Amino acid sequence: MFKKVNIPFELYEVELDKADDDALLKISEIMGLGLNLEEMKLIQRYFKKKGRNPYDIELQSLGQAWSEHCCYKSSKYFLKQFLLDDYSRYPQVISAIKEDAGVVEFDEEHAYVIKIESHNHPSAIEPYGGAATGIGGIIRDVLCMGAQPIALIDPLFFADLDTPYEKLPKGVRHPQYLLSGVVAGIRDYGNRVGIPTVSGMVFFDESYLTNCIVNVGCVGIVKKNKIVPSRAGNVGDIFVLVGGKTGRDGIHGVTFASAELSEESEEERSAVQLGNPIVKEPLIHACLEVVEKGLITGMKDLGGGGLSCVVGEMAFSAGFGAEIHLDKVPLKEEGMAPWEIWVSESQERMMLTVKPEKVDEVLYVFQKWDIPASVIGKTTDDRILRIFYKGHKIYEIDIEFIVGAVEYCRSHTAKPTVKTEQEIPEPKDFKAVFLKMLSHPNVACKDWIIRQYDHEVRASTVLKPLQGRVNFETHGDAVVMKPTKSNRGLSIAVAVNPWMTKLDPYWGTASAFDELIRNLIAVNSRPHSFVDCLNFGNPEKPERMWEFVECVKALGWMAKNFGIPCVSGNVSFYNETKYSAIAPTPTLLGIGIVEDISKVKESYFSGGAVVLVGETSDEFGGSLYSKIIGFEGGKVPRTSPEKLRAYSSAMLQSFREFKVKACHDVSEGGIAVAIAEMSFGLGIGFNATRKLDFLELFSESNTRWIVEVEETEVEDYIDFMKEKGLRSEHLGFSEGDELNFGSFSCDLSEAEKAWRTGMSRFLT
């Protein structure tokens, strides 16, 4: 199968011409390509037409480029059909989908850059390193557009923290260990590189036991005239590789991410990259300097697939070919085979394209910042990628064949639904259920995580993730950043409820979009754009693919009709083991525009009238109340883009016309939990004007907010909503030192203790 080529370094000819079906699959397995039989046959036919067999480096390159992680072969058909939009109808969009990150107008002079990605499999094997390199990678995605990274975001998903050790399958780490390691990795990388981690979420569910989910996002700011494309600029441009040296860490990272985890996955530690924030910090400065000086024509980060993907993608996007001299790549260690150099995913590397006359100046800038920089090749006009090593040509493939890859319209079948006709029961002890809800780790205070992050470095975090009394804050719905000298701000929020998407992928995803918008509205920002990280199980299984398709359908329906664009995203499949698949987890990261940062709304009571805006229905499917009482089934909350748009517009108008003192969206736990969270910020209780029943207290219907207004304005506020055909109700007053909901009451101190210790009790 493999024939050593008679040259003075390690290179093998792979004898595809003689291979039958079994041999093709064996070659894919031995080489760790992760390619199926049809894909191997496609490669076999290509090289037969060329009249030769491939070298090992060529096959390894195709294995990377055709991996699920790199080419989206199972998802792009449905993404194009349901989610991707006609971006010309969004005047704020400068670049969407085609680049490494979305680029959206912020003001006349600036744009913001936004991206979210997954780093799931590496974090399950090596939580500290996996999460840290996830942060490093997402920073590079924003940096390569020419933007200064200004904020990091970390939605995280783990199994229950009280999982008994005897329930852990072989090779699986305990959720407490994984959470601690992931948070430490994000903390150390973000803090050391000097970018604040300002937003995120943590969700616990048993489906993540064998496959935790670690999603990471980044937002940056760039002058419009300094935006850099993720492609080469001209024929004859020089490829300059900058940043860390290339080693054996991260080899086969994308193929590792494109397969299910197993008991043997622990042995794949070489696929986990090694991050170095001490190199990244000056690398950011050097890259931004060559951008500011206009010295480069293109820039792209070396992420999945390493050199094998970045070179082909930069050339392909520009309509060019490329010629690379692989022996010019600086190495961490001796004896690396050419294919290892080509597919390594060693961290802290960027690829620049530079006009020949600008190369010396670029090299000088990186030398000044003590960052390695090497000329390794150039673009060509023939749309062919050629690689040379020590004077020998070892690779020659048409770029369309490498990057064009494969695309599947996979079959999808709805999974059987368990229908329950029984009505959800009323609690026997309201207070006991309420305290259990507050202490559930999905609701409880997350300051154990948040305080490990420096969320104020760079001094641009206007509205922080924790709000209220110093050291006794509550949490907000979104953070607000001040990225320029003006008073214009960016709000940042995330949303998804996997309990709902597990029960009903379509309505669960629609609810996630609704919650994302509610979070942005709550701080007085105008929803502007969003990105997604779609985490699912094995797409080759029709029921898993159905979950994905339903989520994408719902997301496209909500986004297009509400009127904000999805400008970038990521799909992560194969989050599954033989024990279980994860709940469908379509994580959403949204951006809002704050016209005046002095008018943002915080999330805690300061004393006034409390109003519920929105409509409450019997919708308990996937709710916290259902989880607490052990009720399965029920109706997942419904929504519609038209209804969401009407309420959102009215809320923003009400902020302008009334003295709204505080606002908080209603999500997990319903209005009972929302009101409690608002009370914790300054230690001000709540007193209802009437008895609230369990449906009103605990339903998780969408498109609802709790608003605190001046007592003298409450009737006018209600009338304002009524005149627009929208529903609102005066619930009571923020006052005193207890939470009195009419149907039950609880000392505020008792409720706050349950909330503050609900998650941290497992981790200290």
DOBAMI-168392 format. One line per 4 residues: number of its first residue (from 0); their letters; for each residue x, y, z of C-alpha. Coordinates in nm, 2 decimals. Layout:
REM residues N
NUM	A	X Y Z | ...
This chain:
REM residues 764
0	MFKK	0.00 0.00 0.00 | 0.28 0.24 0.08 | 0.60 0.27 -0.12 | 0.90 0.48 0.01
4	VNIP	1.01 0.74 -0.24 | 1.38 0.73 -0.31 | 1.47 1.08 -0.18 | 1.66 1.19 0.13
8	FELY	1.36 1.25 0.35 | 1.04 1.06 0.45 | 0.79 1.06 0.17 | 0.57 0.77 0.06
12	EVEL	0.37 0.69 -0.26 | 0.03 0.55 -0.17 | -0.06 0.28 -0.42 | -0.43 0.38 -0.48
16	DKAD	-0.42 0.24 -0.83 | -0.40 -0.12 -0.70 | -0.65 -0.07 -0.41 | -0.99 -0.24 -0.39
20	DDAL	-1.27 -0.11 -0.16 | -1.13 -0.29 0.14 | -0.78 -0.15 0.08 | -0.91 0.20 0.03
24	LKIS	-1.08 0.19 0.37 | -0.77 0.04 0.52 | -0.55 0.32 0.38 | -0.79 0.58 0.53
28	EIMG	-0.78 0.41 0.87 | -0.40 0.37 0.88 | -0.34 0.73 0.77 | -0.60 0.87 1.01
32	LGLN	-0.78 1.04 0.72 | -1.14 1.00 0.84 | -1.26 0.96 0.48 | -1.53 0.72 0.38
36	LEEM	-1.53 0.47 0.08 | -1.70 0.71 -0.17 | -1.45 0.99 -0.08 | -1.16 0.75 -0.12
40	KLIQ	-1.29 0.64 -0.46 | -1.33 1.00 -0.57 | -0.96 1.06 -0.48 | -0.86 0.73 -0.65
44	RYFK	-1.04 0.84 -0.98 | -0.88 1.19 -0.96 | -0.52 1.05 -0.95 | -0.60 0.78 -1.21
48	KKGR	-0.68 1.07 -1.45 | -0.35 1.23 -1.35 | -0.17 0.90 -1.44 | 0.00 0.86 -1.10
52	NPYD	-0.05 0.77 -0.74 | -0.07 1.03 -0.46 | 0.21 1.10 -0.21 | 0.12 1.07 0.16
56	IELQ	0.12 1.45 0.20 | -0.14 1.48 -0.07 | -0.38 1.23 0.09 | -0.32 1.38 0.43
60	SLGQ	-0.41 1.72 0.29 | -0.74 1.59 0.14 | -0.82 1.42 0.47 | -0.80 1.76 0.64
64	AWSE	-0.98 1.96 0.37 | -1.26 1.71 0.34 | -1.32 1.67 0.71 | -1.66 1.77 0.85
68	HCCY	-1.49 2.03 1.06 | -1.33 2.21 0.76 | -1.57 2.17 0.47 | -1.92 2.14 0.63
72	KSSK	-2.01 1.86 0.40 | -2.31 1.74 0.60 | -2.44 2.09 0.69 | -2.39 2.34 0.41
76	YFLK	-2.68 2.21 0.19 | -2.93 2.28 0.47 | -2.76 2.60 0.58 | -2.79 2.74 0.23
80	QFLL	-3.15 2.63 0.21 | -3.28 2.76 0.54 | -3.05 3.00 0.71 | -2.81 3.19 0.48
84	DDYS	-2.98 3.50 0.36 | -2.97 3.77 0.09 | -2.73 3.99 0.28 | -2.79 4.28 0.04
88	RYPQ	-3.11 4.35 0.24 | -2.90 4.42 0.55 | -2.72 4.75 0.49 | -2.51 4.71 0.81
92	VISA	-2.34 4.39 0.68 | -2.00 4.45 0.53 | -1.90 4.08 0.50 | -2.09 3.77 0.60
96	IKED	-2.02 3.39 0.59 | -1.74 3.40 0.33 | -1.46 3.53 0.56 | -1.32 3.39 0.88
100	AGVV	-1.56 3.62 1.08 | -1.86 3.84 1.02 | -1.79 4.21 0.97 | -2.08 4.45 1.05
104	EFDE	-2.10 4.83 1.05 | -2.07 4.99 1.39 | -2.06 5.36 1.29 | -1.95 5.57 1.00
108	EHAY	-1.58 5.49 1.06 | -1.58 5.15 1.24 | -1.70 4.80 1.20 | -1.73 4.52 1.46
112	VIKI	-1.61 4.17 1.39 | -1.78 3.87 1.54 | -1.72 3.49 1.55 | -1.81 3.19 1.76
116	ESHN	-1.66 2.83 1.73 | -1.65 2.50 1.91 | -1.36 2.33 2.08 | -1.55 2.03 2.21
120	HPSA	-1.35 1.71 2.16 | -1.01 1.86 2.27 | -1.17 2.00 2.59 | -1.32 1.66 2.67
124	IEPY	-0.97 1.50 2.65 | -0.76 1.79 2.79 | -1.00 2.05 2.94 | -0.73 2.31 3.03
128	GGAA	-0.54 2.30 2.70 | -0.85 2.24 2.49 | -1.04 2.54 2.62 | -0.73 2.76 2.61
132	TGIG	-0.65 2.69 2.25 | -1.02 2.74 2.17 | -0.98 3.10 2.30 | -0.65 3.14 2.11
136	GIIR	-0.82 3.02 1.79 | -1.12 3.25 1.81 | -0.90 3.55 1.88 | -0.71 3.47 1.56
140	DVLC	-1.04 3.45 1.36 | -1.12 3.81 1.46 | -0.76 3.93 1.43 | -0.73 3.81 1.07
144	MGAQ	-0.99 4.05 0.96 | -0.76 4.33 1.08 | -0.96 4.39 1.40 | -0.85 4.45 1.76
148	PIAL	-1.02 4.18 1.97 | -1.21 4.35 2.25 | -1.43 4.08 2.42 | -1.44 3.70 2.47
152	IDPL	-1.75 3.49 2.53 | -1.77 3.13 2.66 | -2.09 2.93 2.65 | -2.02 2.60 2.83
156	FFAD	-2.22 2.27 2.87 | -2.14 1.99 3.11 | -2.31 1.70 3.28 | -2.46 1.74 3.62
160	LDTP	-2.21 1.84 3.88 | -2.34 1.58 4.13 | -2.30 1.29 3.89 | -2.19 0.98 4.10
164	YEKL	-1.84 0.86 4.00 | -1.97 0.51 3.95 | -2.19 0.63 3.67 | -1.89 0.76 3.47
168	PKGV	-1.82 0.54 3.16 | -1.46 0.43 3.10 | -1.24 0.71 2.98 | -1.48 0.99 3.09
172	RHPQ	-1.38 1.26 3.33 | -1.61 1.39 3.60 | -1.80 1.71 3.52 | -1.65 1.89 3.81
176	YLLS	-1.30 1.82 3.68 | -1.40 1.92 3.32 | -1.56 2.25 3.43 | -1.27 2.35 3.66
180	GVVA	-1.02 2.27 3.38 | -1.21 2.45 3.11 | -1.27 2.76 3.32 | -0.90 2.76 3.42
184	GIRD	-0.79 2.74 3.05 | -1.02 3.02 2.94 | -0.91 3.23 3.25 | -0.54 3.19 3.20
188	YGNR	-0.54 3.25 2.83 | -0.78 3.54 2.82 | -0.63 3.71 3.13 | -0.27 3.67 3.00
192	VGIP	-0.34 3.80 2.65 | -0.53 4.10 2.80 | -0.88 4.06 2.65 | -1.18 4.06 2.88
196	TVSG	-1.41 3.75 2.90 | -1.74 3.93 2.95 | -2.03 3.71 2.85 | -2.12 3.34 2.84
200	MVFF	-2.34 3.08 3.00 | -2.31 2.74 3.18 | -2.57 2.47 3.13 | -2.58 2.13 3.30
204	DESY	-2.76 1.83 3.15 | -2.69 1.45 3.16 | -2.65 1.44 2.78 | -2.31 1.61 2.81
208	LTNC	-2.17 1.34 3.03 | -1.94 1.18 2.77 | -1.91 1.48 2.55 | -1.89 1.83 2.71
212	IVNV	-1.94 2.13 2.48 | -1.70 2.42 2.49 | -1.80 2.71 2.26 | -1.60 3.03 2.25
216	GCVG	-1.67 3.36 2.09 | -1.48 3.68 2.02 | -1.58 4.04 1.92 | -1.34 4.29 1.77
220	IVKK	-1.34 4.64 1.64 | -1.17 4.77 1.32 | -1.17 5.08 1.11 | -1.36 5.02 0.79
224	NKIV	-1.07 5.12 0.57 | -0.84 4.88 0.75 | -1.05 4.56 0.70 | -0.84 4.28 0.57
228	PSRA	-0.98 3.99 0.36 | -0.91 3.63 0.44 | -0.77 3.57 0.09 | -0.47 3.66 -0.12
232	GNVG	-0.48 3.99 -0.31 | -0.28 3.94 -0.63 | -0.10 3.69 -0.85 | 0.26 3.69 -0.73
236	DIFV	0.18 3.79 -0.37 | 0.42 3.64 -0.12 | 0.30 3.40 0.16 | 0.46 3.50 0.49
240	LVGG	0.40 3.27 0.78 | 0.42 3.45 1.12 | 0.39 3.35 1.48 | 0.48 3.03 1.67
244	KTGR	0.69 2.75 1.53 | 0.54 2.43 1.38 | 0.54 2.11 1.57 | 0.37 1.77 1.61
248	DGIH	0.10 1.91 1.84 | -0.24 1.93 1.68 | -0.18 1.68 1.41 | -0.52 1.54 1.28
252	GVTF	-0.70 1.78 1.50 | -0.98 1.83 1.25 | -1.03 1.46 1.18 | -1.03 1.40 1.55
256	ASAE	-1.31 1.66 1.58 | -1.50 1.50 1.29 | -1.56 1.16 1.46 | -1.73 1.03 1.77
260	LSEE	-1.54 1.01 2.09 | -1.46 0.67 2.23 | -1.29 0.50 2.52 | -0.97 0.52 2.32
264	SEEE	-1.00 0.90 2.26 | -0.78 0.96 2.56 | -0.49 0.84 2.34 | -0.55 1.12 2.09
268	RSAV	-0.38 1.39 2.31 | -0.14 1.47 2.02 | -0.45 1.61 1.84 | -0.49 1.87 2.11
272	QLGN	-0.30 2.18 2.03 | -0.07 2.37 2.27 | -0.16 2.74 2.32 | 0.08 3.01 2.42
276	PIVK	-0.08 3.34 2.52 | 0.26 3.50 2.58 | 0.34 3.46 2.21 | -0.02 3.56 2.11
280	EPLI	-0.01 3.90 2.28 | 0.28 4.05 2.07 | 0.16 3.86 1.77 | -0.17 4.06 1.79
284	HACL	0.03 4.39 1.81 | 0.25 4.29 1.51 | -0.04 4.19 1.30 | -0.23 4.51 1.38
288	EVVE	0.07 4.72 1.30 | 0.11 4.57 0.95 | -0.26 4.62 0.90 | -0.24 4.99 1.01
292	KGLI	0.05 5.05 0.78 | -0.13 4.89 0.48 | 0.15 4.64 0.42 | -0.05 4.32 0.36
296	TGMK	-0.31 4.22 0.10 | -0.46 3.93 0.30 | -0.45 3.75 0.63 | -0.59 3.43 0.77
300	DLGG	-0.53 3.23 1.08 | -0.39 2.88 1.09 | -0.67 2.69 1.26 | -0.81 2.35 1.16
304	GGLS	-0.59 2.17 0.91 | -0.30 2.41 0.96 | -0.10 2.50 0.65 | -0.29 2.24 0.44
308	CVVG	-0.61 2.44 0.47 | -0.50 2.80 0.50 | -0.29 2.81 0.19 | -0.55 2.64 -0.03
312	EMAF	-0.84 2.85 0.11 | -0.66 3.19 0.06 | -0.56 3.10 -0.29 | -0.90 2.95 -0.39
316	SAGF	-1.10 3.24 -0.26 | -0.89 3.48 -0.48 | -0.91 3.25 -0.79 | -0.53 3.17 -0.77
320	GAEI	-0.30 2.88 -0.72 | 0.00 2.86 -0.49 | 0.36 2.74 -0.47 | 0.49 2.66 -0.13
324	HLDK	0.84 2.57 -0.01 | 0.78 2.36 0.30 | 1.14 2.35 0.42 | 1.11 2.73 0.48
328	VPLK	0.86 2.66 0.77 | 1.03 2.71 1.12 | 1.00 2.39 1.32 | 0.98 2.31 1.69
332	EEGM	1.15 1.98 1.65 | 1.37 1.79 1.41 | 1.27 1.49 1.20 | 0.92 1.60 1.11
336	APWE	0.79 1.44 0.78 | 0.66 1.69 0.52 | 0.30 1.57 0.57 | 0.33 1.64 0.95
340	IWVS	0.45 2.00 0.88 | 0.17 2.05 0.63 | -0.12 1.94 0.85 | 0.01 2.04 1.20
344	ESQE	-0.23 2.27 1.39 | 0.04 2.42 1.62 | -0.10 2.74 1.77 | -0.03 3.11 1.74
348	RMML	0.03 3.12 1.37 | -0.10 3.35 1.10 | -0.06 3.36 0.73 | -0.01 3.69 0.54
352	TVKP	-0.01 3.76 0.17 | 0.22 4.05 0.09 | 0.32 4.23 -0.23 | 0.69 4.15 -0.31
356	EKVD	0.81 4.50 -0.26 | 0.65 4.51 0.09 | 0.80 4.19 0.23 | 1.11 4.34 0.39
360	EVLY	0.91 4.59 0.58 | 0.67 4.32 0.70 | 0.95 4.11 0.82 | 1.10 4.41 1.00
364	VFQK	0.78 4.47 1.20 | 0.76 4.11 1.32 | 1.13 4.11 1.41 | 1.07 4.42 1.61
368	WDIP	0.80 4.24 1.81 | 1.02 3.93 1.84 | 0.78 3.71 1.64 | 0.91 3.46 1.39
372	ASVI	0.82 3.54 1.03 | 0.92 3.34 0.72 | 0.86 3.37 0.35 | 0.73 3.03 0.24
376	GKTT	0.58 3.07 -0.11 | 0.37 3.28 -0.35 | 0.04 3.28 -0.53 | 0.03 3.17 -0.90
380	DDRI	-0.22 3.22 -1.18 | -0.29 2.85 -1.27 | -0.52 2.74 -0.98 | -0.29 2.46 -0.89
384	LRIF	-0.13 2.40 -0.55 | 0.23 2.28 -0.57 | 0.46 2.20 -0.27 | 0.83 2.17 -0.28
388	YKGH	1.05 2.03 -0.01 | 1.43 2.04 -0.02 | 1.42 2.09 -0.40 | 1.17 1.81 -0.47
392	KIYE	0.81 1.86 -0.58 | 0.60 1.65 -0.34 | 0.25 1.78 -0.40 | 0.05 1.89 -0.70
396	IDIE	-0.33 1.91 -0.69 | -0.60 2.14 -0.85 | -0.71 2.38 -0.58 | -1.08 2.33 -0.68
400	FIVG	-1.04 1.96 -0.60 | -0.89 2.03 -0.26 | -1.12 2.31 -0.14 | -1.44 2.23 -0.34
404	AVEY	-1.46 1.91 -0.14 | -1.78 1.71 -0.11 | -2.14 1.80 -0.01 | -2.41 1.57 0.12
408	CRSH	-2.79 1.60 0.15 | -2.81 1.35 0.43 | -3.13 1.17 0.51 | -3.32 1.28 0.82
412	TAKP	-3.60 1.12 1.01 | -3.80 1.26 1.29 | -3.74 1.08 1.62 | -4.04 0.94 1.80
416	TVKT	-4.20 1.18 2.03 | -4.33 1.09 2.37 | -4.67 1.25 2.41 | -4.82 1.31 2.75
420	EQEI	-5.18 1.41 2.80 | -5.15 1.46 3.17 | -5.16 1.81 3.30 | -4.86 1.95 3.48
424	PEPK	-4.92 1.93 3.86 | -4.93 2.22 4.09 | -4.66 2.21 4.36 | -4.76 2.09 4.70
428	DFKA	-4.50 2.32 4.86 | -4.44 2.64 4.65 | -4.16 2.76 4.86 | -3.96 2.44 4.86
432	VFLK	-3.99 2.41 4.48 | -3.89 2.78 4.44 | -3.58 2.73 4.65 | -3.48 2.42 4.45
436	MLSH	-3.52 2.62 4.14 | -3.30 2.90 4.26 | -3.03 2.66 4.38 | -3.03 2.46 4.05
440	PNVA	-2.68 2.51 3.89 | -2.85 2.62 3.56 | -3.00 2.92 3.75 | -2.77 2.97 4.04
444	CKDW	-2.51 3.25 4.07 | -2.21 3.20 3.83 | -1.97 3.43 4.01 | -1.74 3.13 4.08
448	IIRQ	-1.66 3.14 3.71 | -1.71 3.51 3.63 | -1.47 3.63 3.91 | -1.19 3.42 3.77
452	YDHE	-1.20 3.62 3.44 | -1.07 3.97 3.41 | -1.39 4.12 3.25 | -1.27 4.48 3.29
456	VRAS	-0.92 4.47 3.13 | -0.89 4.74 2.86 | -1.14 4.95 3.06 | -1.42 4.92 2.80
460	TVLK	-1.68 4.71 2.99 | -1.96 4.96 3.06 | -2.23 4.72 3.17 | -2.07 4.42 3.35
464	PLQG	-2.18 4.06 3.38 | -2.24 4.11 3.75 | -2.45 4.41 3.86 | -2.55 4.56 4.19
468	RVNF	-2.39 4.58 4.54 | -2.02 4.52 4.54 | -1.95 4.15 4.61 | -2.32 4.08 4.63
472	ETHG	-2.42 4.14 4.27 | -2.68 3.97 4.06 | -2.63 3.89 3.69 | -2.74 4.08 3.39
476	DAVV	-2.89 3.98 3.06 | -2.62 4.12 2.84 | -2.29 4.31 2.88 | -2.22 4.64 2.71
480	MKPT	-1.88 4.74 2.56 | -1.76 5.09 2.46 | -1.53 5.01 2.17 | -1.45 5.36 2.05
484	KSNR	-1.42 5.71 2.19 | -1.79 5.78 2.12 | -2.08 5.70 2.35 | -2.20 5.44 2.12
488	GLSI	-2.19 5.09 2.26 | -2.21 4.72 2.17 | -2.43 4.48 2.37 | -2.33 4.11 2.38
492	AVAV	-2.55 3.82 2.48 | -2.58 3.44 2.44 | -2.88 3.21 2.45 | -2.99 2.85 2.42
496	NPWM	-3.19 2.61 2.64 | -3.09 2.25 2.55 | -3.38 2.11 2.76 | -3.62 2.27 2.52
500	TKLD	-3.43 2.17 2.20 | -3.40 1.81 2.33 | -3.78 1.80 2.36 | -3.86 1.99 2.04
504	PYWG	-3.56 2.10 1.82 | -3.77 2.34 1.62 | -3.95 2.53 1.89 | -3.66 2.50 2.13
508	TASA	-3.44 2.68 1.87 | -3.71 2.94 1.81 | -3.72 3.00 2.19 | -3.34 3.04 2.19
512	FDEL	-3.36 3.31 1.93 | -3.64 3.48 2.13 | -3.43 3.47 2.44 | -3.13 3.62 2.26
516	IRNL	-3.34 3.91 2.14 | -3.49 3.96 2.49 | -3.14 3.98 2.64 | -3.03 4.24 2.40
520	IAVN	-3.35 4.44 2.44 | -3.33 4.43 2.82 | -3.02 4.65 2.83 | -3.17 4.90 2.59
524	SRPH	-2.99 4.79 2.28 | -3.12 4.74 1.92 | -3.06 4.38 1.80 | -2.81 4.41 1.51
528	SFVD	-2.66 4.07 1.41 | -2.59 3.73 1.54 | -2.37 3.42 1.49 | -2.43 3.06 1.58
532	CLNF	-2.24 2.75 1.69 | -2.45 2.45 1.61 | -2.35 2.15 1.82 | -2.51 1.81 1.74
536	GNPE	-2.45 1.44 1.74 | -2.35 1.21 1.45 | -2.50 1.35 1.12 | -2.48 1.00 0.96
540	KPER	-2.77 0.90 1.19 | -3.10 1.02 1.04 | -3.25 1.12 1.38 | -2.95 1.34 1.47
544	MWEF	-2.96 1.50 1.12 | -3.33 1.57 1.17 | -3.25 1.75 1.49 | -3.00 1.97 1.30
548	VECV	-3.24 2.04 1.01 | -3.52 2.14 1.25 | -3.30 2.38 1.44 | -3.17 2.54 1.12
552	KALG	-3.53 2.58 0.98 | -3.64 2.75 1.30 | -3.34 2.97 1.32 | -3.38 3.08 0.96
556	WMAK	-3.75 3.15 1.01 | -3.70 3.36 1.32 | -3.40 3.55 1.20 | -3.52 3.64 0.85
560	NFGI	-3.86 3.75 0.96 | -3.74 3.94 1.27 | -3.49 4.11 1.05 | -3.13 4.05 1.17
564	PCVS	-2.86 3.86 0.98 | -2.66 3.56 1.08 | -2.32 3.68 0.97 | -2.09 3.39 1.06
568	GNVS	-2.11 3.05 1.24 | -1.98 2.71 1.31 | -2.11 2.36 1.29 | -1.99 2.09 1.53
572	FYNE	-2.11 1.74 1.46 | -2.01 1.40 1.61 | -2.06 1.52 1.97 | -2.16 1.16 2.06
576	TKYS	-2.03 0.84 2.20 | -2.17 0.49 2.22 | -2.33 0.59 2.54 | -2.53 0.89 2.43
580	AIAP	-2.55 1.20 2.20 | -2.56 1.55 2.33 | -2.89 1.74 2.34 | -2.92 1.96 2.03
584	TPTL	-2.72 2.27 2.12 | -2.76 2.56 1.88 | -2.57 2.82 2.07 | -2.65 3.18 1.97
588	LGIG	-2.43 3.49 2.02 | -2.59 3.82 1.95 | -2.48 4.18 1.91 | -2.69 4.49 1.98
592	IVED	-2.62 4.86 1.92 | -2.65 5.09 2.22 | -2.70 5.44 2.09 | -2.60 5.60 2.42
596	ISKV	-2.41 5.40 2.68 | -2.54 5.64 2.96 | -2.89 5.50 2.90 | -2.83 5.13 2.94
600	KESY	-3.07 4.94 3.17 | -2.94 4.73 3.46 | -3.11 4.42 3.59 | -3.17 4.49 3.96
604	FSGG	-3.45 4.66 4.16 | -3.40 5.00 4.32 | -3.75 5.05 4.44 | -4.06 5.11 4.23
608	AVVL	-4.35 4.94 4.05 | -4.30 4.60 3.89 | -4.46 4.53 3.56 | -4.47 4.21 3.35
612	VGET	-4.46 4.28 2.98 | -4.57 3.99 2.76 | -4.82 3.70 2.76 | -4.80 3.40 2.98
616	SDEF	-4.94 3.06 2.87 | -4.94 2.70 2.99 | -4.59 2.63 2.84 | -4.38 2.41 3.06
620	GGSL	-4.20 2.18 2.81 | -3.82 2.19 2.89 | -3.88 2.42 3.18 | -3.69 2.44 3.51
624	YSKI	-4.02 2.37 3.70 | -4.07 2.05 3.50 | -3.72 1.94 3.58 | -3.75 2.01 3.95
628	IGFE	-4.08 1.82 3.99 | -3.98 1.54 3.75 | -4.24 1.61 3.49 | -4.16 1.50 3.13
632	GGKV	-4.31 1.63 2.82 | -4.53 1.93 2.80 | -4.55 2.21 2.54 | -4.22 2.38 2.45
636	PRTS	-4.29 2.76 2.45 | -4.40 2.90 2.12 | -4.30 3.23 1.96 | -4.32 3.41 1.63
640	PEKL	-4.09 3.67 1.47 | -4.38 3.91 1.42 | -4.48 3.90 1.79 | -4.11 3.93 1.90
644	RAYS	-4.06 4.23 1.68 | -4.37 4.41 1.80 | -4.28 4.37 2.17 | -3.91 4.45 2.11
648	SAML	-4.00 4.77 1.93 | -4.24 4.87 2.21 | -3.99 4.80 2.48 | -3.72 5.02 2.32
652	QSFR	-3.97 5.30 2.27 | -4.08 5.26 2.64 | -3.72 5.31 2.75 | -3.72 5.64 2.57
656	EFKV	-4.06 5.77 2.69 | -4.07 5.64 3.06 | -3.83 5.63 3.35 | -3.76 5.26 3.34
660	KACH	-3.54 5.18 3.63 | -3.45 4.82 3.56 | -3.53 4.54 3.32 | -3.47 4.17 3.31
664	DVSE	-3.59 3.90 3.07 | -3.80 3.61 3.18 | -3.64 3.28 3.11 | -3.54 2.98 3.32
668	GGIA	-3.78 2.95 3.62 | -4.03 3.20 3.49 | -4.12 3.53 3.66 | -4.06 3.39 4.01
672	VAIA	-3.69 3.34 3.94 | -3.66 3.66 3.73 | -3.80 3.87 4.01 | -3.58 3.70 4.27
676	EMSF	-3.27 3.77 4.06 | -3.37 4.14 4.03 | -3.41 4.15 4.41 | -3.06 4.02 4.48
680	GLGI	-2.87 4.31 4.32 | -2.95 4.56 4.60 | -3.13 4.34 4.85 | -3.47 4.48 4.78
684	GFNA	-3.76 4.24 4.80 | -4.09 4.21 4.61 | -4.46 4.24 4.72 | -4.73 4.12 4.49
688	TRKL	-5.06 4.31 4.46 | -5.25 3.98 4.42 | -5.20 3.61 4.45 | -4.99 3.47 4.16
692	DFLE	-5.07 3.11 4.07 | -4.81 2.84 3.98 | -4.87 2.88 3.61 | -4.80 3.26 3.63
696	LFSE	-4.50 3.21 3.85 | -4.32 2.92 3.67 | -4.43 2.91 3.31 | -4.14 2.99 3.07
700	SNTR	-4.34 3.15 2.79 | -4.13 3.36 2.55 | -4.12 3.73 2.47 | -4.16 3.85 2.83
704	WIVE	-3.97 4.10 3.05 | -3.99 4.22 3.41 | -3.97 4.60 3.41 | -3.94 4.83 3.71
708	VEET	-4.08 5.18 3.66 | -4.15 5.48 3.88 | -4.47 5.42 4.08 | -4.62 5.74 3.94
712	EVED	-4.58 5.61 3.58 | -4.71 5.26 3.61 | -5.06 5.32 3.49 | -4.93 5.52 3.19
716	YIDF	-4.68 5.24 3.11 | -4.96 4.98 3.11 | -5.17 5.21 2.89 | -4.88 5.26 2.65
720	MKEK	-4.85 4.88 2.59 | -5.23 4.84 2.56 | -5.25 5.11 2.29 | -5.01 4.90 2.09
724	GLRS	-5.22 4.59 2.13 | -4.96 4.44 2.36 | -5.01 4.28 2.70 | -4.86 4.40 3.03
728	EHLG	-4.96 4.38 3.40 | -4.87 4.56 3.72 | -4.76 4.27 3.94 | -4.66 4.46 4.26
732	FSEG	-4.38 4.67 4.41 | -4.01 4.62 4.47 | -3.98 4.68 4.85 | -3.91 4.52 5.18
736	DELN	-3.69 4.22 5.27 | -3.90 3.93 5.15 | -4.03 3.79 4.83 | -4.41 3.78 4.86
740	FGSF	-4.59 3.63 4.55 | -4.93 3.61 4.72 | -4.95 3.23 4.68 | -4.63 3.20 4.90
744	SCDL	-4.36 3.41 5.05 | -3.99 3.36 5.13 | -3.73 3.57 5.32 | -3.51 3.74 5.07
748	SEAE	-3.20 3.63 5.26 | -3.30 3.26 5.24 | -3.37 3.28 4.87 | -3.04 3.46 4.80
752	KAWR	-2.84 3.20 5.00 | -2.99 2.92 4.79 | -2.91 3.12 4.47 | -2.56 3.22 4.56
756	TGMS	-2.44 2.87 4.67 | -2.64 2.66 4.42 | -2.34 2.60 4.19 | -2.04 2.69 4.39
760	RFLT	-2.12 2.43 4.66 | -2.00 2.16 4.42 | -1.68 2.34 4.34 | -1.52 2.47 4.66
